Every structure is written in C-alpha cells, then in structure tokens.
Amino acid sequence: MRKKTILKIFSLILLTASSLAIESCTKEEETDDIEETKAMLDSTSSEQLRYAELNRIAKSLHEKSPTDMPLFLTEWVETHPEDPYNAYWLFMVASSYLENSKKDMGDSKPIAEYYFERIIRNYPDLLVNGQSIHFASLEHLIEISKNPSNRIFYFNRLINGFPKNVSKTEMYVRLALEYENEGEWDQALDAYTHFLEQPDASTIQIAGIPDAYANARKMVDFSNSPKDWTFDTLDALEKAVKSAITRYDWRALDSYRSKVNFFTMSWKTSESDANAQEEFSMRNFMRGNRIRYNMELDESSNSDEAYLRTTGWSTYVNVWYLYFRKVNFPVDPDKHGKWEWAGIYLGEKL
C-alpha cells in the first residue's frame, strides 16, 4: 500500500515537472518568435508591413496576457523613436491599462492617464482607421483626470483642435467650471461669454450641470452691470429697505433692487422661469396700500441669504418675502461678499 502511494506521488511530481517544462518551453518559443519578428521588422523598410506585424503581435499578446503587451510596446517605442506610429502604440498601452482598471485588476488609471497625456503632448496626431489618436486620448483624459489645470488644457484642445467633433457649447461650460475651480475668474467669465454666444446655449441640457444657461447669464450680465445697488452689509441693506417702506419711497426701493436677474415669483417657481424676470416698479404696489414689515428677519436667514416678511402689497397676494443675498462674484473683489436685494417671493413660505 505504501509503495502504491509513493508511486502515485512520484508520478504526480513527474507530471507537474513535465507541465512546467512544456510551459517554459512554450514561453521561450514565444519569446524567441517575438525576438525573431522584431529583428525582421528592424531590417524591413516597409512602414506598412512593420505596422501590420507589430499590431498583430500586440493584439496576440493582449489576448494571452494583459501585462505583456504594454511592456512589449513601450520597449518598442523607446528603442524606435523614429516609428511614425508610436502615438498609436502608446494609445494601445494606455487603453490596456484603462481596460484593466475597469476590470478591477488594480487601479491603473493613473498609468493610463500618464500615457494618454504623453501622446497628446509629445507626439503628432495620427489617424488610425479614420480615428484621431489625439481626440480619443483627450476624451479618455477628460474621463480620468481630476486635476483642474490639466482639464483646462484638455477642454481648450478639444474646442480649438476638434470643434466639429464636440459640442462647443458644452465644452465652454465645462471649461468655465474648471477655471472657477482654479480661481481663474477672468478666464471663467470669458468662457461663459463664449458659451452664451453659441446658438443652442439657452436650450442645451448638460448632464450634471443644471441651469447652465441661467447661471452663465447671471455671471456675465452682472459683470457688465454697474453693480451700484449693492450694500456693504446685510444690516445696511435691511435698514435702507425698511426705511424706504416706512416713507413709502418707491423710488428708493426701485434703486435698491438688483438691476440684473431680479426675480418676482412664487415659492414653487424656478428663478430661471421667464415670467420670474418681468420688470415692474414698486410704485404700482405702494400707492394706496398699507405696507408693513416684520421687525426681525425670517428665522431661516443665514450668513449668505436672508428673508424679510412684508404684507399689504396686493389684495391678490398680500404677503411678500423680500429676498436678500450675499454677492458671489469673485471676478470683482470689491463687490464680492457685499449684499443685494435679489428678488421677491410671493405668498407665505411653504
């Protein structure tokens, strides 16, 4: 019985050793074949033949071992800097790392980003099967990169280099947001201005960026306005408005209102609604009415916005909440952080 057991173990060892030997021989043969092919490619003057054979090897390696193909192609690029298809070989490398990351084979996105970045900064663009390598790389970089400075570069490249391949309208908005993230407010304002100049700016729907048009419109219009209605503090604004109401001074109230994007709407209406921006004078609602205001601001007021409850403006809607907010406009440090009377909410708070 003991002899049989020993024979079985011995047979298993021989079988395992044989398998390893065969596998080793196979790998050595594959390596020899690749080295022979590389030597042959170095000796050929046909770029098309070299491209076709390298492409075949790379795809074969990718199918057998995702780690071997990037090593093979990066070595080729380093030793053959004159190869006109190097941008494509690095694109295959970057795409492989990105694919591995999506398959939960480790976080290789930073490596993919490195190679996509290397392509667009160091190699001329290349069309492969009608596809621009630079454009495809930029699309992947927009997806991967978290660096605002780099993303600014990518969006500008897409807008200027591939205007027919992208929605310039969307690109300008996303570019403006990246400038804001970097604190480059003048450039953000310029990008918003270009966005508003696009024919579909008011109708475009951009994923993850609601009210893009309304926000851009506010920023650009505010920039182009005199901004002479702002107050240094909330307390100063509140006192001025209350004094004007007490004196029934509709001219003063009209002068205190924001001259850009001032709204009058119900609590359910959106500020971007066209009807919310209708112009009117406070005179129409002060004459013949008994206007009153609460002594204290509404309890929901905070450091950025405040509400003053008032009554007596109309028999149809008796209660108006005057809405004050802090100016958010870093483009102009002298106005940023001041306070403005930005709108009116009609009716009791919901």
C-alpha positions in Angstrom: 0.0 0.0 0.0 2.8 2.3 0.9 4.6 1.5 -2.4 1.5 2.5 -4.4 1.2 5.8 -2.6 4.9 6.6 -3.2 4.5 5.7 -6.9 1.4 7.9 -7.2 3.3 10.9 -5.6 6.3 10.2 -7.8 4.0 10.1 -10.9 2.4 13.4 -9.9 5.7 15.1 -9.4 6.9 13.9 -12.9 3.6 15.1 -14.5 3.9 18.5 -12.8 7.5 18.9 -13.8 6.7 17.9 -17.4 3.9 20.5 -17.5 6.2 23.2 -16.2 8.8 22.2 -18.7 6.3 22.4 -21.5 5.0 25.7 -20.4 8.5 27.0 -20.0 9.4 25.8 -23.5 6.3 27.4 -24.9 7.1 30.7 -23.3 10.7 30.5 -24.5 9.5 29.7 -28.0 7.1 32.6 -28.0 9.8 34.9 -26.8 12.2 33.6 -29.5 9.4 34.1 -32.1 8.9 37.7 -30.9 12.6 38.5 -30.9 13.0 37.0 -34.4 10.0 39.1 -35.6 11.5 42.2 -34.1 14.8 41.5 -35.8 12.9 41.0 -39.1 11.0 44.3 -38.6 14.2 46.2 -37.9 15.5 45.1 -41.2 12.5 46.0 -43.3 12.0 49.4 -44.9 8.2 48.9 -45.3 6.3 51.0 -42.7 3.0 49.3 -43.6 4.5 45.8 -43.1 6.0 46.8 -39.8 2.8 48.4 -38.6 0.7 45.3 -39.6 3.1 42.9 -37.9 3.5 44.9 -34.7 -0.3 45.3 -34.5 -0.7 41.5 -34.8 1.9 40.8 -32.1 0.4 43.4 -29.7 -3.1 42.1 -30.1 -1.9 38.5 -29.7 -0.1 39.4 -26.5 -3.0 41.3 -25.2 -5.3 38.2 -25.6 -2.8 35.9 -23.8 -1.5 38.2 -21.1 -2.7 41.8 -20.4 0.6 42.7 -18.8 2.9 41.5 -21.6 1.6 43.7 -24.3 2.3 47.1 -22.6 5.8 46.0 -21.8 6.4 45.0 -25.4 5.1 48.2 -27.0 6.7 50.6 -24.5 10.1 48.9 -25.2 9.5 49.2 -28.9 8.7 52.9 -28.6 11.7 53.6 -26.5 14.1 51.8 -28.9 12.4 53.0 -32.1 11.7 56.8 -31.6 11.5 57.3 -35.4 8.5 55.0 -35.8 5.6 57.2 -37.1 3.1 55.0 -35.4 4.4 55.5 -31.8 1.4 57.5 -30.8 -0.8 54.6 -31.7 1.4 52.1 -29.8 1.2 54.2 -26.7 -2.5 54.6 -27.2 -2.8 50.8 -27.2 -0.8 50.7 -24.0 -2.9 53.4 -22.3 -6.1 51.7 -23.4 -4.9 48.4 -22.0 -4.3 49.9 -18.6 -7.6 51.7 -18.6 -9.3 48.4 -19.5 -7.6 46.6 -16.7 -8.7 49.2 -14.3 -12.3 48.8 -15.3 -12.0 45.0 -14.9 -11.0 45.6 -11.2 -7.4 44.5 -11.9 -6.0 47.2 -9.7 -6.2 51.0 -10.1 -4.2 51.5 -13.2 -6.0 54.7 -14.3 -3.0 56.9 -13.3 -0.8 54.9 -15.6 -3.3 55.1 -18.4 -3.5 58.9 -17.8 0.3 59.2 -18.0 0.4 57.5 -21.4 -2.6 59.4 -22.8 -1.0 62.6 -21.6 2.3 61.7 -23.2 0.6 61.1 -26.5 -1.0 64.5 -26.8 2.0 66.5 -25.5 4.9 64.6 -27.2 3.6 63.1 -30.5 1.9 64.4 -33.6 -1.7 63.4 -34.2 -2.3 60.2 -36.1 -5.4 58.8 -37.9 -5.9 55.1 -37.4 -9.0 53.6 -39.1 -10.2 57.2 -39.5 -9.9 57.9 -35.8 -7.8 60.7 -34.4 -5.5 59.4 -31.7 -5.3 62.8 -30.0 -9.1 63.2 -29.9 -9.6 59.7 -28.5 -6.8 60.4 -25.9 -8.4 63.7 -24.9 -11.8 62.0 -24.4 -10.2 59.5 -22.1 -8.3 62.1 -20.2 -11.4 64.1 -19.6 -12.9 60.9 -18.1 -9.9 60.1 -16.0 -8.2 63.3 -14.9 -9.1 65.1 -11.6 -6.6 67.9 -12.0 -8.4 71.2 -12.9 -5.3 72.7 -14.5 -4.9 69.6 -16.8 -8.6 69.5 -17.6 -8.5 73.2 -18.7 -5.8 72.2 -21.1 -7.8 69.3 -22.4 -11.0 71.3 -22.9 -9.2 74.0 -24.7 -7.5 71.4 -27.0 -10.9 69.9 -27.8 -12.5 73.3 -28.5 -9.7 74.6 -30.7 -8.5 71.3 -32.2 -11.7 69.4 -32.7 -14.6 71.9 -32.9 -16.6 69.6 -35.2 -16.2 66.5 -33.0 -17.6 68.0 -29.8 -20.3 70.3 -28.6 -18.5 73.6 -28.2 -21.5 74.8 -26.2 -21.0 72.1 -23.5 -17.2 72.4 -23.7 -17.3 76.1 -22.8 -19.4 75.5 -19.8 -17.2 72.7 -18.5 -14.1 74.8 -19.2 -15.6 77.7 -17.2 -16.2 75.4 -14.2 -12.6 74.2 -14.3 -11.4 77.8 -14.4 -13.6 78.5 -11.3 -12.1 75.5 -9.6 -8.6 77.1 -10.2 -9.8 80.5 -9.1 -9.1 81.9 -12.6 -12.3 84.1 -12.6 -11.5 86.3 -15.6 -10.9 83.2 -17.8 -14.1 81.7 -16.4 -16.1 84.8 -17.3 -14.6 84.7 -20.8 -15.6 81.0 -21.2 -19.1 81.8 -20.0 -19.3 84.6 -22.6 -18.3 82.3 -25.4 -20.9 79.8 -24.1 -23.7 82.3 -24.3 -22.7 83.2 -27.9 -23.5 79.6 -29.0 -26.8 79.3 -30.8 -28.0 76.4 -28.6 -26.9 77.9 -25.3 -30.4 78.5 -24.0 -31.7 75.1 -24.8 -28.8 72.7 -24.2 -29.1 70.1 -21.5 -25.8 69.2 -19.9 -25.5 66.1 -17.7 -24.5 67.1 -14.1 -24.8 70.8 -14.8 -28.4 72.0 -14.3 -29.4 75.6 -15.1 -26.1 76.1 -17.0 -27.6 78.9 -19.1 -29.2 80.8 -16.2 -26.0 80.7 -14.2 -23.9 81.8 -17.1 -26.3 84.6 -17.9 -26.3 85.9 -14.3 -22.5 85.9 -14.1 -22.0 87.7 -17.5 -24.8 90.2 -17.0 -23.6 91.0 -13.5 -20.1 91.6 -14.8 -21.4 94.0 -17.5 -23.5 96.0 -15.0 -22.5 99.0 -12.8 -23.3 97.0 -9.6 -24.2 100.2 -7.8 -27.1 98.8 -5.9 -25.0 96.6 -3.5 -24.6 97.3 0.2 -21.6 96.6 2.3 -23.5 94.6 4.9 -26.9 92.9 5.4 -27.7 95.2 8.2 -27.2 98.3 6.0 -29.4 96.8 3.3 -32.1 95.8 5.7 -32.2 99.2 7.3 -32.4 101.0 3.9 -35.2 98.9 2.6 -37.2 99.2 5.9 -36.7 103.0 5.9 -37.9 103.3 2.3 -41.0 101.2 3.1 -41.8 103.3 6.1 -41.5 106.5 4.0 -43.4 104.9 1.1 -40.4 105.9 -1.1 -40.9 103.7 -4.1 -38.1 105.5 -6.0 -35.6 104.4 -3.3 -36.9 100.9 -3.3 -36.5 100.7 -7.1 -32.9 101.9 -6.8 -32.1 99.3 -4.1 -33.3 96.4 -6.3 -30.7 94.4 -8.2 -30.6 95.5 -11.8 -29.5 92.1 -13.0 -31.6 88.9 -12.7 -34.0 90.4 -10.1 -36.9 87.9 -9.8 -40.5 88.0 -8.5 -42.1 84.6 -8.2 -43.9 82.1 -6.0 -42.1 79.7 -3.9 -42.7 76.9 -6.3 -41.4 78.7 -9.4 -37.8 78.4 -10.7 -35.7 81.6 -10.7 -34.8 80.8 -14.3 -38.5 80.9 -15.4 -39.1 83.6 -18.0 -42.1 85.1 -16.1 -39.9 85.5 -12.9 -37.8 88.2 -14.6 -40.6 90.6 -15.6 -39.7 94.3 -14.9 -42.0 96.5 -12.8 -41.9 99.5 -10.4 -42.6 99.3 -6.7 -44.8 102.4 -7.3 -47.5 100.2 -8.7 -47.9 98.4 -5.4 -47.2 101.1 -2.8 -49.8 103.7 -3.8 -53.0 103.3 -1.8 -51.8 100.3 0.2 -50.7 100.0 3.8 -47.3 98.2 3.7 -45.9 96.5 6.9 -42.8 94.5 7.6 -41.6 92.2 10.4 -39.1 93.7 12.8 -36.8 90.7 12.5 -35.6 88.8 9.5 -37.1 85.4 9.0 -35.6 82.6 11.1 -34.5 80.7 8.0 -32.0 83.5 7.2 -28.3 82.7 7.3 -24.9 84.2 6.6 -25.4 84.0 2.8 -29.1 84.9 2.3 -32.0 86.5 4.3 -35.7 86.9 4.0 -37.9 89.9 5.2 -41.6 89.2 5.5 -43.8 92.1 4.4 -47.5 92.5 3.9 -50.1 94.8 2.3 -48.8 94.9 -1.2 -51.8 93.5 -3.0 -55.3 92.1 -2.4 -54.4 89.1 -4.6 -51.1 88.2 -2.8 -50.8 90.1 0.5 -47.6 88.5 1.7 -44.2 89.2 0.1 -40.9 87.9 1.3 -38.1 90.3 0.2 -35.0 88.1 -0.6 -31.5 89.4 0.2 -28.3 87.6 -0.7 -24.6 87.9 -0.5 -23.0 88.7 -3.8 -21.0 85.8 -5.1 -18.7 87.4 -7.8 -15.0 86.7 -7.2 -14.2 88.3 -10.5 -14.6 91.7 -8.8 -13.2 91.6 -5.2 -14.7 95.0 -4.5 -18.2 93.6 -5.0 -17.7 90.0 -3.9 -19.2 89.4 -0.5 -21.4 92.5 -0.5 -25.2 92.3 -0.2 -28.0 92.8 -2.7 -31.8 92.7 -2.8 -32.1 89.9 -5.4 -35.8 89.1 -5.5 -39.3 88.7 -4.1 -41.1 85.5 -3.1 -44.9 85.8 -3.3 -47.1 84.3 -0.6 -46.4 82.5 2.7 -43.4 80.3 2.9 -44.1 76.7 2.0 
